[in-house]
């Protein structure tokens, strides 16, 4: 537990996120079960089966993660959002600016020990909520499998190397991101511990300033791996004039119903833009292609979502393409930031010109032809993109709405 903590979310580029139905070796991995409903910070052990490693839940050193339940009454200073699923979630600090090397860990005993030489799928969901009292992000969120409980000296980093670790700075504002890894143990480990196992000097921290880093975690799964429903040989893209072409190839498909191509303009929030039927079952190379006719100028992010006939889904890695429209028009948006109305001006306008306002999800929220004064009073505060299309050119500029 620690007052004035803030949650931090994670976004990472995974090769394949694979969802399967097998026994989860993490008991109460979704934190639904509890001995008592939480009513304050630091009550890690109220989530059935879980502990905080150092064994201190009230008072100094205040290094106890926080159990949250939608039926409980824990304060929301840390920017808590609804759980990834169900009613429970856990929160823990990975950095505190005024306490050197302060760390918090959650731990539990597995349902059964890991089998040496067996491949396991390890996954979990992470978020930093919605701007709580901590505003930093870190890397080094890791998982350590061990035989028996680990030792934490007061509130300091545990002196063990994690077998799984996110080495990039991870920040997902106000949404959950699932991470999946594959791990083959060399010992019959029976305990899982999660947190930052590195000291401050070995941890990347962003941004600078007086604050800390805090993460929410939910839906922790450790289960034996099963064959992937598709073997993805490649997922690539190329930018053409005013369009992006996405291509992928599968070497085999099992029970593959369809693909969904998802797009993001910030690398965090993705929106589906195309659905492509799968082959069902195949053992030969198959090529797929989709054209995005509306890329923004700058970086566009894409990933594939694959769905089986039984509804099981998994994701490809995320790729990015830089798009630049040819012969852009230098148009003016005024005022910017905008409150109620904007005016758009540029030379040689005509009635066939199209103006779109696009939100951060890539969705068109307004469209008009040759209307140069636009009411934006109904738009929420945030970043938008004005896209101007003439007979030969597409140009895009950023606009901020701030009521």
Phi, psi and omega in degrees: 000146174197127178290158181057049173258154175232145182275152180228138183254170186235134168230130183220158179263106182262149175293301180216132172255120192241124181254125180225166179250103179210173182291129175275121181279355178267112180289134179056042182291347176255005174060029179283326184271144181211152174275322173218147175292138180289140177229009177197175179289161170082006187265052181309316187285358174283342171280119188307124174092348186260152176217175185249017176074305184279349173080002181255118185249344180226131179085182182301144013270012179056037180250045179247123176303166188247128177268126179244137177221136184298340177268355179272187185229035177287134177302158186250032181299337186269012176080032184302138171242175179299149180301160176303321174205153176070218189239352186238156174199164178238151178231143181210150180269141175248354179192140175226125191291334184256004175230114185295129174061029177291131180220149174233143183224146169248148184209151174205162177270132181293157179301321175210154182297153174292147180265124182302132177086353179269135179278133179242147172262124181243123181218158179197159178249138183227149175204158172253013175069215190235061176063068173280206186279352174248136189238013182258165173235151175225170166260197172068028169281119189227166177236129177242119171270139184211167172263102184087174185289148175273169181246132174241124177278104179057255182238022186268164178300140175290132185276066178217151176266126179288146175281336178234133183206136174271110188270351178260155176297132187241126181213115176234102183282116169067026172207158180268141175233130179269136177243138180228135178226161175241132189220135177243113185284152176255355176220165181277067183294143181233006183226142176238134179228137186232135177165195176262113184267007181251156177279174183301321182295335181257010183246132174279131186229130181213142354276186177280166179122179184272103179187190178218181180238135186216136182234145167261146180224146182205163171055055179278125185229132169231116183210158179296141182282152177234163181302142179292144181292335174223153171254105184271111180284323183200152171217108186225175177203162175216146182265129176244182180296112175062023175200156174242138180250120180254135183223144174211156182228134175249142176270332178204155178221138177232116175060032185273112181279303182199164172254149169237123175272123181247148185229148176218149176252000176235000179079004183240305183260121184251148182231133178293136179237348179200145176240128184234128181294139175273178183268356185079270177231131182205148176236014178242161179294131178234136182251138179233152181209139176222140177254127171265107183278355185230055175287151174274156172292127184115211186269128174245135182249142182222148170209159180258137170247125180251136183236127176281169177296336178270005177093353178293139184231156169206165189240153171275178170293165175266135175242160180231145177230136176264123183246139176221116177291143179282144174054054182296149177268132178273091181255160185248133173248125181216136351282162178209103016292154183250155177242299183246312183227153170234151173245138180239126181227145178193158183284153171060041178285154175213172188292345180273348181295143181243135177241128178239147168250124185242133180275182185290345176276356184086010181271139175279117182257349177202141179214138179207165175247117172058032175254116191260356172238121189235135177279118179246014183295336181272356179276146177288155176302140177150190182264134177228170179233128175266121180247120180253123181241122174252192184294335183232347191232151170231125179232145183226137174225153181275141176228144178247128174259125184217095182284000000 
